[in-house]
Amino acid sequence: MNTIIVVALICGASVQGPDCSRETALDVITAPAHTLQECLMQGPVLAANAGFRGEDGAYVKTRCERKK
């Protein structure tokens, strides 16, 4: 059973890294992961597959959360 969730947060350039969260993100993409390493690698991949190109200084922040 997957217990880790990849959370790719697409945040605008005006949002500082520490302030980038589910609430402040322009978009939130989630997927399951089997390991922490897989989670960390999948965040940017999920964003790219969703069409994110980093326009206007937007960036991806990857979080790994435990499934509740």
N, C-alpha and C positions, 0 to 999 in steps of 0.2 A: 504494500500500500504506500502511495506517495504521501509523505508528510511535509514536504517542502513545496511552497508556492513561489514561483518566479513572479516578481512584480516589476514590470518595466514602466517607469514613470517618465513621461515626456513633459519636460518643464521648459517654460519660456526663459529667455535670456535675463529677464528682470528678476527672476526668482533665484536667490542664492542657493547653493548646493544643500546646506543644512535645512533650508526651509522648503525644499522640494518634497512634497508628500502627496498622498492620495487626494487630499483636499485642495492642494494648490496646483496640481499637474493639469496640463492641457488635455492629456489622454493617459489612461491607465490600461495596460495590457497584462493579463495574467496567464500562467500556464503551470502545469505540474512539473516537478523535477525530482529526480531520485537521490541526488547528492548535492551538497553545498557547491561543489566545483561546477557541476552541471548548471546549477541555478545562476551562478555568477557569469557563466559564458552565454547563457541563453537570453539574458535581458536585451543586449544590443541586437541579437539575431531576431528576436520577436519584433522589436521596433522596426528594423529594416524590412522584415517581411510584411509589416503593416504599411509600408510606404514612407516611413520617417526618413527624411534626408538632411535634417539639421538646418533647415532654413531659418534665417533671422536670429541665429545664435541659440536656438532651442537645443536642448541636450537630453540625453537619456541617463537616468539614474536607476540602477538596478538594486532592488531589495529582495532579500530572501526571507520569507515568513513561514512560520510553522502553520500547518493546516489546523484549523480549529475544529 
